[in-house]
Structures are given as structure tokens and as C-alpha cells.
Amino acid sequence: MIGGLIVAVGFLTRIPVPARAFDAGRARTQSLAWYPLVGALVGLLLCALAWLLPTAKPLLGAAVVLVAWVALTGALHLDGLADSADAWIGGMAGGWEQRRARTLEIMKDPRSGPAGVTAVVLVLLLKFAALASVWDSAWTWLWIAPLLARMAATAAFVSTPYVRAGGLGSGLADAPRIACAIALLLGALTCGLAGWAGAVAFAMALAAFVLWRRACLRRLGGFTGDTAGALVELVETGVLVALALYPGAQLSS
């Protein structure tokens, strides 16, 4: 099981792990259950950074944390967001089969079009604005967004068909369901420790997941690794914005 954690850390972050860990097929399959824990780890590292930065410089502090966030995750999910945005717009024409085929085809293109670039810019802008808006308390609840986003990714693999044969996520389709369910339950309980902040964040994450899943099923009959990356970014952004907008949701002021 520890091998699964190492693979999850190596895939979801840029924290160095032994390369041989990825050679074990069983560890790759088991890694899905560790996604929420890795999300919590990312969140705690960001909280520590926010705590070290001066509260009197909200714009600079928010920018530094956001840069660290992108660097720590290697922009992995932003790439999926960009590919998904390009494909969703570029694959709108025709009947369902044509839209599905065109959407999957565009996602394979490594280049980013105007829709992808715009989506990334808007998401980063919203994250930055949300962090800056409540910078004085951000370090107390920032961990919730990465945790819920990786919980959403785990939930996607256990509840939604994976449609890209041979894709990066194809091996996760057979992940142990009981272990994933336990991980999701523990993640939800952890959010509960945050009181109203956890409740608001969980509600936003759940709404984003339901809408994302519905859109993926309608367009593709399932999801791909790129759309999973988009889900992570959408949940993180939605949670940050909700906590910034909701008065009293922060753990401290």
C-alpha cells in the first residue's frame, strides 16, 4: 500500500520519488486511494507557506502561494483544463458520435488554442483574487481546496466510465473500490473538522463534481485524464471562491 502512496505523490506533485516505484503495476492501481491524502499534503504545504508570508501584503502573498501551487503540482491539472476547454468548444458540431470523436481527437493535440489559454488565465485569476481577498486567514483553510479536488478525482474514477483506452488513467479504472471509499470517507470527515468552512467547501465541491460528471457523460459517455485534470482545477477554484465569498466561512479572521 505504501507503494501506492509513493506513486500518488510522484504523479500528482513534483516531489521527487524513486523512479522504480512506477514499475509496479499494483502500486499504480492502489495509488488512487491515496489521492485525497496527497491533496491534503499539498494543502498543508501551501498553508505553511501562507503562514510564513506577511499578512500585510495580500496581493504579493497570494501571488507567491499561487506560483508555489502551480510549481508543486507541475501544472498537471492546468494542462488538462486547457485541453478540455479547447476540445469542448472545438467538438460542439454534429451529432453525438461526431461530437464525441472530435472532442477526444482535439484532446490529443498537445497545443493549446484560445479557449484553453483563456480557461487557464481565468482559473488562475479567480484563485489569485480569492486568496488575496481573505489573505489574513488563508493559511487556516487553504488545505481544504487541494484535498477536495483530489477527492473529486478519486470519486470520478470509481463512479464514471473511463473512455480513453491506453490513457494515463486507464490503469486506475481497476482501483480497489473499498480502499477508495474509505479514503473518500476519511477526507469528508477531515473537512468536517473545519466546521462551516468545511461544509461550504464540501457543498461547492459536490456541486462542481455533479455538473462535471453530467457534462462528461453527455459529451463523451465517460471521462478522460484531461477532463479529470479539469475537474481538479474547477473544484479547487470553486472552493476558494466560495470560501472567499461566504462571510464567516473562514476558520479565523
Backbone as CSV, one residue per row, in Angstrom:
resi,resn,N_x,N_y,N_z,CA_x,CA_y,CA_z,C_x,C_y,C_z
1,MET,0.819,-1.221,0.000,0.000,0.000,0.000,0.852,1.269,0.000
2,ILE,2.030,1.217,0.681,2.898,2.388,0.710,3.396,2.711,-0.691
3,GLY,3.554,1.653,-1.501,3.960,1.879,-2.881,2.948,2.727,-3.618
4,GLY,1.668,2.530,-3.322,0.620,3.337,-3.938,0.727,4.787,-3.538
5,LEU,1.070,5.048,-2.283,1.236,6.423,-1.818,2.397,7.096,-2.535
6,ILE,3.500,6.360,-2.695,4.670,6.921,-3.378,4.329,7.271,-4.820
7,VAL,3.599,6.383,-5.491,3.202,6.645,-6.876,2.277,7.855,-6.939
8,ALA,1.341,7.961,-6.011,0.412,9.090,-5.990,1.167,10.403,-5.792
9,VAL,2.134,10.417,-4.889,2.935,11.621,-4.655,3.727,11.971,-5.908
10,GLY,4.334,10.957,-6.528,5.144,11.204,-7.715,4.341,11.683,-8.906
11,PHE,3.098,11.200,-9.035,2.275,11.580,-10.179,1.599,12.933,-9.987
12,LEU,1.093,13.194,-8.798,0.310,14.401,-8.551,1.152,15.617,-8.171
13,THR,2.402,15.402,-7.800,3.260,16.516,-7.396,4.616,16.396,-8.081
14,ARG,5.444,17.379,-7.837,6.823,17.346,-8.328,7.788,17.009,-7.201
15,ILE,7.270,16.450,-6.136,8.131,15.962,-5.061,8.864,14.719,-5.560
16,PRO,10.194,14.681,-5.486,10.942,13.550,-6.046,10.622,12.229,-5.328
17,VAL,10.403,11.186,-6.109,10.199,9.828,-5.592,11.039,8.884,-6.432
18,PRO,11.365,7.693,-5.921,12.154,6.734,-6.709,11.446,6.352,-8.003
19,ALA,12.156,6.391,-9.115,11.555,6.091,-10.416,11.050,4.656,-10.482
20,ARG,11.696,3.751,-9.749,11.276,2.340,-9.810,9.889,2.119,-9.212
21,ALA,9.391,3.082,-8.447,8.064,2.929,-7.846,6.986,2.819,-8.909
22,PHE,7.214,3.429,-10.079,6.209,3.424,-11.139,6.219,2.127,-11.948
23,ASP,7.192,1.262,-11.681,7.262,-0.001,-12.415,6.290,-1.037,-11.880
24,ALA,5.816,-0.840,-10.673,4.902,-1.800,-10.050,3.468,-1.472,-10.453
25,GLY,2.875,-2.341,-11.271,1.512,-2.102,-11.731,0.504,-2.054,-10.607
26,ARG,0.706,-2.904,-9.583,-0.220,-2.930,-8.457,-0.183,-1.615,-7.686
27,ALA,1.015,-1.031,-7.551,1.148,0.241,-6.837,0.418,1.350,-7.591
28,ARG,0.460,1.307,-8.909,-0.250,2.318,-9.691,-1.751,2.231,-9.438
29,THR,-2.265,1.012,-9.431,-3.694,0.820,-9.196,-4.082,1.280,-7.802
30,GLN,-3.246,0.985,-6.821,-3.536,1.347,-5.438,-3.369,2.834,-5.179
31,SER,-2.691,3.542,-6.072,-2.390,4.959,-5.825,-3.648,5.820,-5.756
32,LEU,-4.716,5.401,-6.430,-5.927,6.226,-6.469,-6.484,6.488,-5.074
33,ALA,-6.420,5.494,-4.203,-6.951,5.659,-2.850,-6.139,6.668,-2.033
34,TRP,-4.928,6.954,-2.481,-4.071,7.890,-1.756,-4.201,9.321,-2.264
35,TYR,-4.962,9.537,-3.322,-5.084,10.884,-3.876,-5.554,11.907,-2.848
36,PRO,-6.592,11.619,-2.051,-7.016,12.620,-1.055,-5.908,12.985,-0.073
37,LEU,-5.125,11.995,0.351,-4.043,12.287,1.285,-2.986,13.173,0.638
38,VAL,-2.679,12.909,-0.626,-1.714,13.753,-1.332,-2.275,15.172,-1.472
39,GLY,-3.568,15.287,-1.727,-4.188,16.603,-1.778,-4.045,17.338,-0.464
40,ALA,-4.240,16.622,0.636,-4.078,17.233,1.954,-2.631,17.668,2.177
41,LEU,-1.688,16.842,1.721,-0.270,17.190,1.842,0.049,18.466,1.076
42,VAL,-0.445,18.551,-0.162,-0.246,19.773,-0.953,-0.834,20.976,-0.220
43,GLY,-2.043,20.806,0.305,-2.696,21.892,1.017,-1.944,22.336,2.252
44,LEU,-1.418,21.387,3.008,-0.679,21.735,4.229,0.621,22.473,3.894
45,LEU,1.283,22.069,2.826,2.499,22.771,2.411,2.172,24.209,2.007
46,LEU,1.062,24.400,1.333,0.655,25.756,0.950,0.255,26.582,2.175
47,CYS,-0.403,25.937,3.129,-0.764,26.635,4.375,0.480,27.097,5.124
48,ALA,1.485,26.228,5.163,2.729,26.590,5.841,3.386,27.791,5.168
49,LEU,3.370,27.783,3.835,3.948,28.909,3.107,3.161,30.187,3.374
50,ALA,1.829,30.089,3.349,0.993,31.273,3.603,1.221,31.807,5.009
51,TRP,1.432,30.919,5.960,1.657,31.331,7.345,2.976,32.095,7.489
52,LEU,3.961,31.727,6.691,5.266,32.372,6.768,5.285,33.750,6.116
53,LEU,4.340,33.995,5.210,4.322,35.257,4.477,3.571,36.332,5.270
54,PRO,3.934,37.609,5.111,3.287,38.688,5.874,1.838,38.904,5.451
55,THR,0.959,39.072,6.429,-0.462,39.304,6.132,-0.704,40.696,5.564
56,ALA,0.247,41.599,5.752,0.078,42.974,5.282,0.303,43.110,3.781
57,LYS,0.731,42.049,3.127,0.982,42.074,1.684,0.103,41.040,0.994
58,PRO,-1.220,41.242,0.951,-2.119,40.212,0.427,-1.915,39.887,-1.048
59,LEU,-1.685,40.887,-1.875,-1.519,40.634,-3.300,-0.239,39.848,-3.574
60,LEU,0.843,40.271,-2.964,2.113,39.572,-3.155,2.052,38.169,-2.552
61,GLY,1.465,38.066,-1.360,1.364,36.763,-0.721,0.541,35.792,-1.548
62,ALA,-0.593,36.246,-2.064,-1.445,35.395,-2.891,-0.712,34.946,-4.146
63,ALA,0.062,35.861,-4.739,0.806,35.520,-5.948,1.879,34.478,-5.658
64,VAL,2.590,34.641,-4.546,3.644,33.690,-4.188,3.066,32.301,-3.938
65,VAL,1.961,32.238,-3.207,1.328,30.950,-2.932,0.840,30.300,-4.218
66,LEU,0.268,31.088,-5.098,-0.246,30.537,-6.355,0.884,30.002,-7.225
67,VAL,1.979,30.724,-7.290,3.143,30.238,-8.049,3.660,28.936,-7.450
68,ALA,3.744,28.884,-6.127,4.195,27.664,-5.457,3.231,26.513,-5.721
69,TRP,1.948,26.818,-5.749,0.903,25.813,-6.003,1.098,25.184,-7.381
70,VAL,1.279,26.035,-8.387,1.481,25.552,-9.752,2.787,24.755,-9.857
71,ALA,3.842,25.268,-9.231,5.131,24.592,-9.295,5.078,23.236,-8.596
72,LEU,4.408,23.177,-7.465,4.344,21.936,-6.689,3.603,20.843,-7.436
73,THR,2.596,21.214,-8.201,1.811,20.231,-8.950,2.267,20.102,-10.402
74,GLY,3.241,20.882,-10.802,3.753,20.790,-12.159,2.768,21.204,-13.230
75,ALA,1.777,22.004,-12.873,0.740,22.451,-13.821,0.035,21.280,-14.488
76,LEU,0.072,20.115,-13.850,-0.519,18.905,-14.430,-1.998,19.087,-14.738
77,HIS,-2.738,19.617,-13.795,-4.180,19.734,-13.961,-4.552,20.940,-14.823
78,LEU,-3.724,21.960,-14.819,-3.959,23.091,-15.718,-3.858,22.651,-17.173
79,ASP,-2.951,21.735,-17.448,-2.825,21.193,-18.794,-4.103,20.473,-19.210
80,GLY,-4.658,19.683,-18.283,-5.914,19.000,-18.569,-7.060,19.974,-18.777
81,LEU,-7.070,21.050,-17.987,-8.102,22.073,-18.141,-8.025,22.721,-19.518
82,ALA,-6.803,23.063,-19.953,-6.627,23.708,-21.256,-7.075,22.779,-22.384
83,ASP,-6.652,21.524,-22.336,-7.040,20.564,-23.374,-8.555,20.359,-23.395
84,SER,-9.156,20.288,-22.225,-10.603,20.076,-22.146,-11.376,21.265,-22.703
85,ALA,-10.921,22.473,-22.383,-11.609,23.675,-22.875,-11.549,23.750,-24.395
86,ASP,-10.371,23.503,-24.956,-10.234,23.506,-26.414,-11.135,22.452,-27.052
87,ALA,-11.118,21.254,-26.472,-11.883,20.155,-27.057,-13.381,20.370,-26.925
88,TRP,-13.802,20.933,-25.788,-15.246,21.112,-25.569,-15.830,22.092,-26.574
89,ILE,-15.102,23.149,-26.855,-15.588,24.138,-27.812,-15.391,23.655,-29.246
90,GLY,-14.257,23.058,-29.517,-13.975,22.592,-30.869,-14.802,21.396,-31.292
91,GLY,-15.378,20.681,-30.325,-16.137,19.482,-30.659,-17.631,19.643,-30.512
92,MET,-18.132,20.837,-30.708,-19.560,21.097,-30.483,-20.437,20.737,-31.682
93,ALA,-19.854,20.665,-32.879,-20.669,20.477,-34.082,-21.002,19.008,-34.327
94,GLY,-22.132,18.770,-35.001,-22.502,17.428,-35.417,-23.353,16.693,-34.409
95,GLY,-23.636,15.420,-34.731,-24.376,14.571,-33.814,-23.508,14.099,-32.671
96,TRP,-24.093,13.257,-31.804,-23.351,12.860,-30.600,-22.073,12.122,-30.933
97,GLU,-22.113,11.194,-31.863,-20.923,10.434,-32.223,-19.841,11.343,-32.792
98,GLN,-20.249,12.281,-33.638,-19.281,13.212,-34.212,-18.687,14.122,-33.148
99,ARG,-19.539,14.620,-32.255,-19.031,15.485,-31.175,-18.070,14.727,-30.274
100,ARG,-18.433,13.501,-29.942,-17.577,12.695,-29.067,-16.218,12.435,-29.716
101,ALA,-16.242,11.987,-30.961,-14.994,11.677,-31.657,-14.119,12.915,-31.816
102,ARG,-14.726,14.039,-32.183,-13.973,15.274,-32.375,-13.400,15.779,-31.065
103,THR,-14.175,15.691,-29.993,-13.698,16.130,-28.681,-12.491,15.314,-28.237
104,LEU,-12.565,13.995,-28.378,-11.451,13.132,-27.992,-10.225,13.389,-28.868
105,GLU,-10.463,13.682,-30.142,-9.354,13.949,-31.062,-8.620,15.224,-30.680
106,ILE,-9.376,16.280,-30.377,-8.749,17.564,-30.025,-7.961,17.448,-28.732
107,MET,-8.451,16.647,-27.783,-7.740,16.486,-26.511,-6.348,15.894,-26.694
108,LYS,-6.152,15.138,-27.770,-4.839,14.538,-28.015,-3.816,15.554,-28.500
109,ASP,-4.292,16.670,-29.012,-3.393,17.690,-29.552,-2.664,18.388,-28.411
110,PRO,-1.329,18.332,-28.361,-0.590,18.957,-27.254,-0.612,20.482,-27.280
111,ARG,-1.007,21.052,-28.395,-1.040,22.508,-28.495,-2.300,23.073,-27.836
112,SER,-2.177,24.269,-27.300,-3.317,24.936,-26.664,-3.856,26.029,-27.567
113,GLY,-5.174,26.033,-27.741,-5.823,27.065,-28.534,-6.308,28.202,-27.658
114,PRO,-7.020,29.162,-28.241,-7.513,30.325,-27.487,-8.389,29.947,-26.299
115,ALA,-9.258,28.941,-26.476,-10.146,28.542,-25.378,-9.355,27.988,-24.203
116,GLY,-8.345,27.178,-24.505,-7.529,26.600,-23.437,-6.752,27.651,-22.673
117,VAL,-6.137,28.563,-23.397,-5.371,29.641,-22.756,-6.291,30.506,-21.898
118,THR,-7.446,30.838,-22.443,-8.402,31.667,-21.705,-8.858,30.974,-20.425
119,ALA,-9.150,29.675,-20.515,-9.594,28.923,-19.336,-8.537,28.935,-18.238
120,VAL,-7.290,28.732,-18.613,-6.203,28.721,-17.625,-6.051,30.092,-16.980
121,VAL,-6.077,31.147,-17.796,-5.935,32.515,-17.267,-7.065,32.832,-16.297
122,LEU,-8.295,32.481,-16.663,-9.436,32.796,-15.805,-9.377,32.030,-14.488
123,VAL,-8.983,30.769,-14.528,-8.892,29.979,-13.308,-7.818,30.536,-12.381
124,LEU,-6.661,30.855,-12.936,-5.589,31.414,-12.113,-5.986,32.777,-11.553
125,LEU,-6.701,33.565,-12.341,-7.163,34.875,-11.872,-8.129,34.721,-10.702
126,LEU,-9.063,33.791,-10.812,-10.026,33.566,-9.732,-9.328,33.054,-8.472
127,LYS,-8.388,32.158,-8.638,-7.653,31.658,-7.472,-6.886,32.784,-6.785
128,PHE,-6.213,33.584,-7.583,-5.442,34.700,-7.032,-6.345,35.684,-6.294
129,ALA,-7.460,36.051,-6.911,-8.372,37.006,-6.295,-8.963,36.452,-5.002
130,ALA,-9.313,35.169,-5.000,-9.882,34.566,-3.800,-8.865,34.542,-2.662
131,LEU,-7.635,34.174,-2.970,-6.592,34.141,-1.940,-6.318,35.539,-1.394
132,ALA,-6.227,36.509,-2.287,-5.940,37.878,-1.857,-7.076,38.478,-1.048
133,SER,-8.310,38.059,-1.332,-9.470,38.638,-0.651,-9.509,38.302,0.829
134,VAL,-9.027,37.144,1.191,-9.053,36.720,2.600,-7.671,36.245,3.021
135,TRP,-6.669,36.994,2.624,-5.292,36.564,2.839,-4.953,36.406,4.319
136,ASP,-5.540,37.234,5.168,-5.173,37.184,6.587,-5.564,35.865,7.245
137,SER,-6.523,35.137,6.670,-6.934,33.858,7.259,-6.711,32.679,6.318
138,ALA,-6.128,32.943,5.164,-5.993,31.887,4.150,-5.219,30.683,4.666
139,TRP,-4.221,30.912,5.507,-3.378,29.811,5.943,-4.132,28.807,6.812
140,THR,-5.291,29.182,7.339,-6.042,28.269,8.218,-6.965,27.325,7.463
141,TRP,-7.339,27.680,6.222,-8.292,26.833,5.496,-7.871,26.485,4.072
142,LEU,-6.713,26.940,3.659,-6.245,26.718,2.295,-6.112,25.231,1.955
143,TRP,-5.854,24.403,2.958,-5.674,22.962,2.735,-6.935,22.277,2.219
144,ILE,-8.095,22.892,2.428,-9.353,22.236,2.067,-9.483,22.077,0.552
145,ALA,-9.076,23.081,-0.215,-9.266,23.051,-1.667,-8.487,21.913,-2.339
146,PRO,-7.187,21.754,-2.093,-6.472,20.632,-2.726,-6.994,19.272,-2.271
147,LEU,-7.395,19.156,-1.029,-7.937,17.887,-0.533,-9.209,17.518,-1.287
148,LEU,-10.177,18.433,-1.349,-11.442,18.140,-2.006,-11.266,17.894,-3.499
149,ALA,-10.322,18.582,-4.117,-10.098,18.397,-5.552,-9.586,16.992,-5.850
150,ARG,-8.669,16.478,-5.009,-8.166,15.114,-5.239,-9.195,14.069,-4.822
151,MET,-10.041,14.400,-3.866,-11.173,13.525,-3.552,-12.101,13.409,-4.758
152,ALA,-12.323,14.524,-5.433,-13.179,14.513,-6.621,-12.587,13.632,-7.713
153,ALA,-11.265,13.684,-7.875,-10.619,12.839,-8.882,-10.801,11.364,-8.547
154,THR,-10.643,11.007,-7.277,-10.864,9.624,-6.859,-12.304,9.213,-7.106
155,ALA,-13.238,10.075,-6.753,-14.653,9.782,-6.961,-14.965,9.604,-8.438
156,ALA,-14.293,10.357,-9.300,-14.529,10.249,-10.736,-14.183,8.854,-11.244
157,PHE,-13.054,8.321,-10.802,-12.607,7.018,-11.287,-13.476,5.874,-10.773
158,VAL,-14.064,6.026,-9.613,-14.870,4.935,-9.066,-16.340,5.043,-9.435
159,SER,-16.748,6.157,-10.064,-18.175,6.331,-10.354,-18.489,6.609,-11.828
160,THR,-17.461,6.837,-12.636,-17.678,7.259,-14.015,-16.798,6.445,-14.958
161,PRO,-17.324,5.998,-16.095,-16.518,5.216,-17.035,-15.332,6.005,-17.582
162,TYR,-14.191,5.328,-17.699,-13.011,5.943,-18.299,-12.979,5.537,-19.768
163,VAL,-12.989,6.499,-20.675,-13.229,6.194,-22.086,-11.987,6.236,-22.962
164,ARG,-10.851,6.600,-22.422,-9.631,6.694,-23.233,-8.810,5.419,-23.071
165,ALA,-8.897,4.512,-24.035,-8.137,3.270,-23.966,-6.644,3.574,-24.045
166,GLY,-5.892,3.047,-23.089,-4.458,3.270,-23.072,-4.038,4.609,-22.517
167,GLY,-4.968,5.400,-22.007,-4.621,6.695,-21.434,-3.916,6.559,-20.104
168,LEU,-3.431,7.705,-19.576,-2.704,7.682,-18.307,-3.561,7.138,-17.173
169,GLY,-4.862,7.373,-17.247,-5.738,6.939,-16.167,-6.355,5.570,-16.369
170,SER,-6.027,4.897,-17.470,-6.674,3.608,-17.755,-6.377,2.573,-16.671
171,GLY,-5.178,2.620,-16.097,-4.828,1.662,-15.063,-5.537,1.898,-13.746
172,LEU,-6.099,3.097,-13.570,-6.776,3.419,-12.317,-8.232,2.972,-12.309
173,ALA,-8.732,2.568,-13.469,-10.130,2.146,-13.544,-10.395,0.910,-12.702
174,ASP,-9.344,0.128,-12.434,-9.487,-1.095,-11.637,-9.023,-0.904,-10.196
175,ALA,-8.953,0.333,-9.747,-8.506,0.606,-8.378,-9.454,-0.039,-7.377
176,PRO,-8.931,-0.480,-6.229,-9.778,-1.119,-5.209,-10.856,-0.180,-4.693
177,ARG,-12.111,-0.543,-4.895,-13.226,0.336,-4.559,-13.361,0.572,-3.058
178,ILE,-13.132,-0.451,-2.262,-13.287,-0.294,-0.809,-12.260,0.694,-0.267
179,ALA,-11.016,0.554,-0.712,-9.967,1.468,-0.253,-10.282,2.895,-0.666
180,CYS,-10.779,3.075,-1.874,-11.131,4.418,-2.351,-12.294,4.992,-1.551
181,ALA,-13.280,4.144,-1.247,-14.429,4.599,-0.464,-13.999,5.038,0.934
182,ILE,-13.086,4.289,1.532,-12.577,4.654,2.857,-11.826,5.972,2.793
183,ALA,-11.022,6.148,1.729,-10.274,7.394,1.566,-11.214,8.589,1.419
184,LEU,-12.283,8.403,0.655,-13.255,9.483,0.475,-13.978,9.802,1.782
185,LEU,-14.312,8.776,2.530,-14.982,8.985,3.815,-14.075,9.732,4.780
186,LEU,-12.820,9.322,4.858,-11.871,9.996,5.752,-11.656,11.444,5.317
187,GLY,-11.623,11.675,4.006,-11.473,13.043,3.516,-12.659,13.908,3.894
188,ALA,-13.866,13.338,3.780,-15.065,14.086,4.146,-15.079,14.402,5.636
189,LEU,-14.662,13.439,6.449,-14.606,13.667,7.897,-13.569,14.737,8.238
190,THR,-12.475,14.734,7.511,-11.444,15.749,7.737,-11.989,17.135,7.422
191,CYS,-12.744,17.246,6.339,-13.366,18.537,6.010,-14.333,18.959,7.110
192,GLY,-14.989,17.974,7.729,-15.919,18.283,8.804,-15.248,18.936,9.993
193,LEU,-13.965,18.667,10.173,-13.229,19.287,11.275,-13.108,20.794,11.090
194,ALA,-13.299,21.272,9.868,-13.160,22.696,9.585,-14.451,23.468,9.836
195,GLY,-15.481,22.805,10.346,-16.726,23.490,10.667,-17.438,24.019,9.435
196,TRP,-17.900,25.292,9.522,-18.633,25.878,8.410,-17.786,25.970,7.151
197,ALA,-16.515,26.232,7.310,-15.640,26.302,6.142,-15.640,24.970,5.411
198,GLY,-15.556,23.875,6.155,-15.578,22.556,5.546,-16.902,22.255,4.877
199,ALA,-18.005,22.663,5.519,-19.334,22.406,4.956,-19.544,23.177,3.660
200,VAL,-19.167,24.451,3.658,-19.310,25.268,2.456,-18.442,24.716,1.334
201,ALA,-17.207,24.374,1.678,-16.287,23.851,0.674,-16.778,22.516,0.109
202,PHE,-17.254,21.636,0.975,-17.736,20.324,0.524,-18.940,20.480,-0.389
203,ALA,-19.852,21.377,-0.046,-21.036,21.599,-0.876,-20.639,22.103,-2.262
204,MET,-19.687,23.021,-2.324,-19.230,23.540,-3.609,-18.550,22.445,-4.423
205,ALA,-17.700,21.657,-3.773,-17.003,20.578,-4.473,-17.993,19.553,-5.018
206,LEU,-18.998,19.226,-4.228,-20.005,18.260,-4.662,-20.780,18.789,-5.864
207,ALA,-21.166,20.056,-5.828,-21.896,20.651,-6.943,-21.038,20.645,-8.207
208,ALA,-19.763,21.013,-8.074,-18.863,21.016,-9.231,-18.703,19.616,-9.802
209,PHE,-18.587,18.622,-8.918,-18.425,17.239,-9.380,-19.657,16.755,-10.126
210,VAL,-20.835,17.029,-9.591,-22.080,16.585,-10.228,-22.231,17.211,-11.612
211,LEU,-21.975,18.514,-11.728,-22.090,19.188,-13.019,-21.041,18.678,-14.003
212,TRP,-19.812,18.480,-13.522,-18.738,17.952,-14.379,-19.088,16.556,-14.887
213,ARG,-19.555,15.699,-14.008,-19.880,14.322,-14.394,-21.008,14.303,-15.418
214,ARG,-22.009,15.127,-15.198,-23.131,15.194,-16.144,-22.648,15.642,-17.515
215,ALA,-21.789,16.659,-17.556,-21.285,17.159,-18.832,-20.443,16.104,-19.545
216,CYS,-19.601,15.394,-18.792,-18.743,14.369,-19.397,-19.561,13.201,-19.945
217,LEU,-20.568,12.785,-19.214,-21.407,11.685,-19.680,-22.175,12.082,-20.931
218,ARG,-22.649,13.301,-20.978,-23.406,13.758,-22.144,-22.525,13.888,-23.378
219,ARG,-21.305,14.377,-23.209,-20.443,14.608,-24.367,-19.648,13.361,-24.753
220,LEU,-19.121,12.630,-23.755,-18.195,11.536,-24.045,-18.689,10.157,-23.636
221,GLY,-19.735,10.116,-22.824,-20.148,8.828,-22.269,-19.244,8.399,-21.135
222,GLY,-18.411,9.295,-20.647,-17.465,8.997,-19.578,-16.473,10.144,-19.464
223,PHE,-15.250,9.851,-19.033,-14.264,10.916,-18.880,-12.884,10.436,-19.295
224,THR,-11.964,11.374,-19.393,-10.572,11.089,-19.742,-9.661,11.707,-18.687
225,GLY,-8.359,11.485,-18.834,-7.408,12.096,-17.912,-7.433,13.605,-17.983
226,ASP,-7.617,14.140,-19.184,-7.685,15.598,-19.322,-8.893,16.175,-18.596
227,THR,-10.039,15.534,-18.743,-11.226,16.054,-18.059,-11.106,15.872,-16.550
228,ALA,-10.372,14.845,-16.110,-10.121,14.693,-14.675,-9.258,15.846,-14.169
229,GLY,-8.268,16.251,-14.966,-7.452,17.405,-14.596,-8.284,18.669,-14.527
230,ALA,-9.203,18.818,-15.479,-10.099,19.974,-15.450,-10.962,19.960,-14.199
231,LEU,-11.408,18.780,-13.802,-12.222,18.652,-12.586,-11.447,19.139,-11.370
232,VAL,-10.195,18.742,-11.252,-9.378,19.169,-10.119,-9.289,20.689,-10.063
233,GLU,-9.023,21.310,-11.207,-8.908,22.768,-11.239,-10.233,23.450,-10.931
234,LEU,-11.320,22.911,-11.460,-12.630,23.519,-11.222,-13.035,23.422,-9.752
235,VAL,-12.752,22.283,-9.130,-13.091,22.123,-7.712,-12.242,23.057,-6.859
236,GLU,-10.940,23.095,-7.117,-10.075,23.997,-6.346,-10.540,25.442,-6.461
237,THR,-10.824,25.864,-7.677,-11.252,27.246,-7.897,-12.594,27.529,-7.239
238,GLY,-13.542,26.621,-7.418,-14.860,26.809,-6.821,-14.807,26.892,-5.309
239,VAL,-14.000,26.037,-4.693,-13.875,26.033,-3.236,-13.247,27.341,-2.747
240,LEU,-12.178,27.780,-3.401,-11.535,29.025,-2.985,-12.484,30.214,-3.107
241,VAL,-13.196,30.268,-4.216,-14.129,31.383,-4.421,-15.265,31.340,-3.400
242,ALA,-15.796,30.145,-3.133,-16.888,30.018,-2.165,-16.447,30.449,-0.778
243,LEU,-15.262,30.051,-0.367,-14.778,30.416,0.963,-14.448,31.904,1.052
244,ALA,-14.073,32.491,-0.068,-13.794,33.930,-0.065,-15.074,34.757,-0.040
245,LEU,-16.121,34.245,-0.670,-17.379,34.978,-0.754,-18.284,34.807,0.458
246,TYR,-18.216,33.629,1.094,-19.137,33.320,2.163,-18.678,33.950,3.471
247,PRO,-19.379,34.925,4.003,-18.974,35.586,5.247,-18.970,34.589,6.425
248,GLY,-17.893,34.571,7.152,-17.833,33.721,8.320,-17.418,32.305,8.036
249,ALA,-17.151,31.948,6.751,-16.764,30.579,6.449,-15.319,30.307,6.834
250,GLN,-14.490,31.363,6.864,-13.097,31.157,7.215,-12.979,30.712,8.676
251,LEU,-11.923,29.978,8.915,-11.719,29.446,10.273,-11.291,30.530,11.243
252,SER,-10.714,31.589,10.730,-10.326,32.706,11.592,-10.325,33.971,10.762
253,SER,-10.263,35.093,11.403,-10.254,36.355,10.673,-9.084,37.210,11.114
